[in-house]
Amino acid sequence: MRITFLGHAGFLVEAEGKRVAIDPFLTGNPIAKTKPEELKVDGIVLTHGHGDHTSDAVAVAVANDCPIIAVVELASLLARKGARTVGMNTGGTYEWEGIRVKMTQAFHSSSFEDEAGLHYAGQPVGLLITMGGKTFYHTGDTALFSDLKMIGERHRIDVVALPIGGHFTMGPDDAIDAATWIGAKRVIPMHYDTFPPIRQDGAAFVRSLAERGMIGHAMKPGDALDI
C-alpha cells in the first residue's frame, strides 16, 4: 500500500493497481500541490460533508467515472450534482474491485453547502480502508472518544491518520492518547496548518509519539508512505 498526502485531511491510497482518494480538498486549499484534474482514481471515499473535505469530490468522480462512497444523506446530496454514489452508514462495509471500506464512528458535525444553502449531511464517520492486505484507518474529523481503543483492538491497523489541529477536532495531546489506544504501527498527523486556527507543530507531535515508542510521519503535501 502507498499512501500519498494530498493536504489537510486528503489522501490518495494505492495498492495492486487500484487507487482511492479520501476527502479530496484541492481547490481553495492553500497548501495543496495536486490539481483535481491530476487525480486518477477508482473511487472516492468521504468522511463527512464539510467543504474542506468534499470540495473536489464530484468533479474528480465525474472525470474518472468512479463512485463516491459516503454516508447516505451526503451521497444523496452529491448524486444531485451528477456524481455516481454509494450510500452507506456507520458500521457498514462496502467492497468493490478489491477495495474494502468500513465506516466507523466519529464525533464531529456534518453539513454540505451549495448555492441552495446549508444541508444536513448525515453523521460524520471514520474509515477503515483495506487494500492489498493492509489497512489504513482515517479517523475523520473527530474528538477523542474511548471507542477508539475498541476499534484498535478489533482491527489490525497498519497506519492511522489522526487530526491534531485542535479548534475543530482533537489537538495533539488528545491525538497522542488516540494513537496509543488504536495501537497502529504508524501514525500520520492531519488536519493542521491549513488555516490559522489549526496551526500546530507536526514535527513536535512526531517526537512525542517517538517518546512513547510509536512511529509518526509528519507528511507534506505530495509526500508518500509505502507500507
PyMOL commands that set and color helices and strands:
alter all, ss='L'
color gray80, all
select helices_A, chain A and resi 36-38+51-54+57-64+72-79+147-154+172-182+196-198+202-211
alter helices_A, ss='H'
color red, helices_A
select strands_A, chain A and resi 2-7+10-15+18-22+43-45+68-71+85-88+93-96+99-105+111-114+117-120+125-131+134-138+159-163+186-190+215-216+224-226
alter strands_A, ss='S'
color yellow, strands_A
deselect
rebuild
show_as cartoon
